[in-house]
Amino acid sequence: MRVVSLLPSCTEILFALGVEPVGVSHSCDHPPAVDSIPTVTATVVDHENHSAAEIDAQMQSVNGAVYDLHLNKLAALQPDLVVTQATCDVCAVDAGQVHEAVTQITAEPDVLTLDPHSFSDVLDDIQRIGEATEATEAATTLTRQLRTSVEQVESRTETAVESNGRPRTAVLDWTDPPLRAGHWVTEMIERAGGDASFQPDGASEPVSWETISEYDPERLVVTPCGFDRDRAVDAIDDLRDGEGWENVTAVENGAVYAVDGNALFNRPSHRLVKSLKLLQWCIHPDAIELSEDERGYVQQPDPPQQPSV
């Protein structure tokens, strides 16, 4: 089956199921084998070497679509199936644009539109992709393995919460302006043993620094969309100028974490289970040990300087 994936998370899932797509989006960067696959999308927004504020300004200035679908390139690949998403308008090509585009292709491929809004939805989508690509058995096996890993996290959570309660946890997927992460993140915090009351019920949403400060998180996880770990560390500087930053409990206790959002939290793929495990370490560090590879996705920034006496 000839499959074109228009979002990074689906591309990751396809490879995990043993299905190599014939076309991908310009944002697809994992696994490394994706580098040799033709891309069928582009964007006018330049993410490289720009701050969170600069990227946000670019997004706000776009008049029209943020992402473009190259119809000629798509048609040349003669896909049987095109996979897209309807969860986020700023993450990939608009789903309506995709449905309109395929009607202009002689092959008239099927379109699978993913729309995950919870952690559970993401696991269910793996099975949907497997069934749509004739890889049902591989999807069932992968899903079973993932659910076993999730059960292990939840078992550790039960023990950790009995001993230490649920720390107030805030997860931000942008810093300038601040956005509190929504969709699957709220459920992940709960599964990992944190108090998720700060997160929105639906999509990610803007939040003022005053609101963050008033909530006074005991754990602050910064995982900007599209940023790797090092860029996430830099993005934390956007928050340091907030009044009372040094008095936030998470800051005082050294419980601020910069996480690779591009690889983990922002992508609803099977790697979200790795994100869940890492999140549990941020919330209950004594409950779990991370491998050296897993530690590579997270960094604790330098604590604030103490005033000299």
PEMO-V405714 format. One record per residue. N is the residue number from 1. PHI is phi in radians with two decimals (999 if undefined). NEAR is the number of other C-alpha atoms within 8 Angstrom. Layout:
# PEMO-V405714
n-><N N>
phi-><PHI PHI>
near-><NEAR NEAR>
This chain:
# PEMO-V405714
n-><1 2 3 4 5 6 7 8 9 10 11 12 13 14 15 16 17 18 19 20 21 22 23 24 25 26 27 28 29 30 31 32 33 34 35 36 37 38 39 40 41 42 43 44 45 46 47 48 49 50 51 52 53 54 55 56 57 58 59 60 61 62 63 64 65 66 67 68 69 70 71 72 73 74 75 76 77 78 79 80 81 82 83 84 85 86 87 88 89 90 91 92 93 94 95 96 97 98 99 100 101 102 103 104 105 106 107 108 109 110 111 112 113 114 115 116 117 118 119 120 121 122 123 124 125 126 127 128 129 130 131 132 133 134 135 136 137 138 139 140 141 142 143 144 145 146 147 148 149 150 151 152 153 154 155 156 157 158 159 160 161 162 163 164 165 166 167 168 169 170 171 172 173 174 175 176 177 178 179 180 181 182 183 184 185 186 187 188 189 190 191 192 193 194 195 196 197 198 199 200 201 202 203 204 205 206 207 208 209 210 211 212 213 214 215 216 217 218 219 220 221 222 223 224 225 226 227 228 229 230 231 232 233 234 235 236 237 238 239 240 241 242 243 244 245 246 247 248 249 250 251 252 253 254 255 256 257 258 259 260 261 262 263 264 265 266 267 268 269 270 271 272 273 274 275 276 277 278 279 280 281 282 283 284 285 286 287 288 289 290 291 292 293 294 295 296 297 298 299 300 301 302 303 304 305 306 307 308 309>
phi-><999 -1.67 -2.05 -1.96 -1.88 -1.80 -2.62 -1.00 -1.08 -1.20 -1.03 -1.09 -1.14 -1.00 -1.09 -1.12 -1.62 1.46 -1.94 -1.61 -1.18 -1.59 -2.68 -2.46 -1.48 -1.17 -1.51 -1.25 -2.43 -2.57 -1.32 -0.96 -1.06 -1.18 -1.09 -1.64 -1.67 -1.04 -1.79 -2.14 -2.31 -2.71 -2.47 -1.50 -1.51 -1.71 -1.56 -1.23 1.00 -2.15 -1.31 -1.03 -1.14 -1.16 -1.17 -1.07 -1.11 -1.09 -1.05 -1.20 -1.51 -1.21 -1.83 2.07 -1.30 -1.33 -2.08 -1.96 -1.85 -1.47 -1.09 -1.09 -1.15 -1.10 -1.10 -1.12 -1.39 0.85 -1.25 -1.58 -2.54 -2.09 -1.89 -2.37 -2.51 -2.21 -1.35 -2.45 -1.27 -1.86 -1.85 -2.88 -1.03 -1.01 -1.06 -1.09 -1.12 -1.16 -1.08 -1.19 -1.14 -1.19 -1.21 -1.69 -1.74 -0.99 -1.20 0.80 -1.17 -1.26 -2.14 -1.89 -1.81 -1.60 -2.56 -1.32 -2.21 -2.53 -1.06 -1.12 -1.04 -1.09 -1.12 -1.15 -1.15 -1.05 -1.19 -1.09 -1.13 -1.06 -1.16 -1.28 -1.94 1.08 -2.20 -1.07 -1.12 -1.12 -1.15 -1.12 -1.12 -1.10 -1.09 -1.09 -1.11 -1.14 -1.13 -1.12 -1.10 -1.13 -1.08 -1.16 -1.07 -1.15 -1.16 -1.15 -1.06 -1.00 -1.19 -1.14 -1.18 -1.06 -1.53 -2.19 1.24 -1.97 -1.09 -1.08 -2.12 -2.16 -2.08 -1.93 -1.89 -2.84 -2.11 -2.52 -1.37 -1.15 -2.23 -1.52 -1.23 -2.03 0.93 -1.29 -1.16 -1.00 -1.14 -1.11 -1.04 -1.11 -1.15 -1.50 1.78 -1.88 -1.49 -1.74 -1.15 -1.34 -1.37 -1.30 -1.31 -1.99 -1.27 -1.02 -2.53 -1.10 -2.57 -1.37 -1.08 -1.04 -1.17 -1.09 -1.10 -1.15 -1.15 0.92 -1.10 -1.53 -2.34 -2.13 -1.98 -1.92 -2.40 -1.06 -1.08 1.53 -1.74 -1.39 -1.07 -1.13 -1.23 -1.16 -1.05 -1.09 -1.14 -1.06 -1.05 -1.10 -1.64 -1.12 -1.39 -1.13 -1.06 1.44 -0.87 -1.19 -1.71 -1.16 -0.97 -1.07 -1.22 -1.04 -1.64 1.17 -1.95 -1.85 -2.23 -1.76 -2.16 -1.17 -1.30 -1.11 -1.48 -2.05 -0.99 -1.47 -1.90 -1.40 -2.04 -1.09 -1.27 -1.14 -1.20 -1.13 -1.07 -1.07 -1.11 -1.15 -1.10 -1.09 -1.13 -1.15 -1.48 -2.26 -1.05 -1.43 -1.52 -2.68 -1.96 -1.68 -1.27 -1.05 -1.09 -1.15 -1.14 -1.19 -1.58 -2.39 -2.54 -1.70 -1.08 -1.04 -1.17 -1.11 -1.22 -1.41 -1.11 -1.29 -1.59>
near-><6 9 14 12 14 16 15 14 10 11 14 12 12 12 11 7 11 8 9 7 13 11 13 18 13 8 6 11 8 9 7 6 7 10 6 5 10 7 9 14 13 10 8 6 8 8 6 4 4 8 7 11 8 8 12 10 8 10 9 6 6 8 4 4 6 11 11 9 10 9 8 6 9 12 11 6 8 9 14 11 12 13 14 15 14 10 8 7 8 6 6 11 16 10 10 6 8 11 9 8 9 9 8 7 9 6 8 9 11 7 9 9 9 10 7 12 11 10 13 7 9 13 11 8 10 13 12 8 12 15 10 8 10 6 13 10 7 10 14 10 8 9 11 8 8 10 8 8 9 10 8 8 13 11 8 10 13 9 8 12 10 7 6 7 8 8 12 14 15 13 12 14 15 13 14 9 11 12 13 16 14 13 14 11 13 13 10 11 15 10 11 14 17 12 11 12 6 10 12 13 7 7 9 11 9 8 10 8 9 7 8 11 11 6 8 10 14 12 15 13 13 15 17 16 9 8 12 12 14 9 8 16 12 8 12 11 8 9 10 8 7 7 5 7 11 8 7 12 10 13 13 10 7 8 12 12 13 16 15 16 17 12 10 11 12 12 12 11 12 12 10 11 10 9 10 14 10 10 11 16 13 11 12 10 9 6 10 9 7 9 6 6 7 9 9 7 10 11 11 9 8 4 7 6 4 4 4 3 2>
